[in-house]
Amino acid sequence: MMRRAAKVGLVAVLLALLVGLLRIDEAIEEEVDAAMQLAEMSARLARLEPLDDAGVLAALRAQQQGGLRHLTLTIRDESGRALLAPDPPAAPEGPLDLLADLHRRWSEEAPVRSVSWTLPRPDGRLWMLTLQASPEGERREALADIGGVFLVLLGCIAGLLLVMRRNVRRSLAPLDDLLAAIDGIEHGRLAPVRALTAMPTRELDQIAAALRQLAGALDEAESRRRLLSQKMQTLQEDERARLARELHDEFGQHLTALRFDAAWLARQLADQPRLLEVVQGISRHCGEVQRDIRDLLVQLRPLGPVMDGREERVAPQRLQELLEALVRGWQVLHDGREGRPARDFRLALHIDAAAPALPRELALAVYRLSQEALTNAARHAQATRVALTVDIDAQAVCWSVEDDGVGLGDPAAAMQRGNGLGGMQERVWALGGQWRLASDGGTSGLLLQARLPLFRADADPPS
């Protein structure tokens, strides 16, 4: 910006110098013309004495009309009557005349300077000739010089303003990109920051560099946070798997042995109906406990045990079966019988034909999200309708749960409470997904949405 302004200033100085040089030539020519006119008038006055009055007046009138620089000629007879007088000043018309009139009114009137001498006439009379200094010519010349300088200055100012306008518009044009980058950082979108190009000014370029550095730091912090979330989720699933193994191996064996013992006792007490009834009750309770443990094992390890040394993938149809069983289980618990409120749990699942098998951790995340969301809706939302929707295509899994319950008055505060929403968000972020929670002031239900990519940026798709 300063370089362009300096160029405009240099052009203005050169233009002013050129105007000054041209004005010097004009001033020299004017001064030479004035000197020659004065010399010509002196020579003419020397030749006027033999002429008659009419000839003298005609000659001097022609001389005066030809122009006397800064002088006016007046001729008076012996009685003081003006035989030849300068023309009265014309009314101001143009800008230069108006400025001259304004200067004439403001400035102090200088004393009149004049030179007089007599011109003898053939009949013995004497005419009085007076040459009086006139400041009007010099005033107009000075104002003309000022006008030229003013025009140059005006052109310089106009040029500077045009350059400044162009530079300011060019400099401020990237502000929209910077604001978009700041908004992207605020909402966790770093793509606008990475798209920033070189700025036209050093200051804006420093701001853009600071935003890029901030985005890099946020990206690194987000990566560390995602890695920590993945480790936490892995630890949770490992702990669930350990509990499932202990339930299956320890409790399962003990319950099986207990049922065998109860069967042996039943055979031994076949002739004692009262004791036989008690033993059969023990066997029946053992069977119920085993069924409960099997249901609990499904919740703790819905995809079954992990096969060591293999990157296990889950077919979308298998995930559909698990989700249908999950929704069906909640629907049975809230069918309106045994005094429980009736609720309508529904599943809408769409699988694209091009959808590949899902990574185990992704399928498990969809199941855990659905499990937690349905639990919250059943226990806290007071909803009568709960809809679980899952769309699986070749790129991502789009998941949502919507209910018509009481909703959340303060979603931000709810994320901090122990209702599972914070854990759901962490699970989505750990897989590089997008999370959205929508609630209209706690009056019209709750909508949870997540988009989970099938392949993270740091992972290659299966061949």
Secondary structure, 3 states (H helix, E strand, C coil): CHHHHHHHHHHHHHHHHHHHHHHHHHHHHHHHHHHHHHHHHHHHHHCCCCCCHHHHHHHHHHHHHHCCCCEEEEEECCCCCEEECCCCCCCCCCHHHHHHHHHHHHCCCCCCCEEEEEEECCCCCEEEEEEEECHHHHHHHHHHHHHHHHHHHHHHHHHHHHHHHHHHHHHHCCHHHHHHHHHHHHCCCCHHHHCCCCCCCHHHHHHHHHHHHHHHHHHHHHHHHHHHHHHHHHHHHHHHHHHHHHHHHHHHHHHHHHHHHHHHHHHHCCCCHHHHHHHHHHHHHHHHHHHHHHHHHHHHCCCCCCCCCCCCEECHHHHHHHHHHHHHHHHHHCCCCCCCCCCEEEEEEEECCCCCCEEHHHHHHHHHHHHHHHHHHHHCCCCCEEEEEEEECCCEEEEEEEECCCCCCCHHHHHHCCCCHHHHHHHHHHCCCEEEEECCCCCCCEEEEEEEECCCCCCCCCC
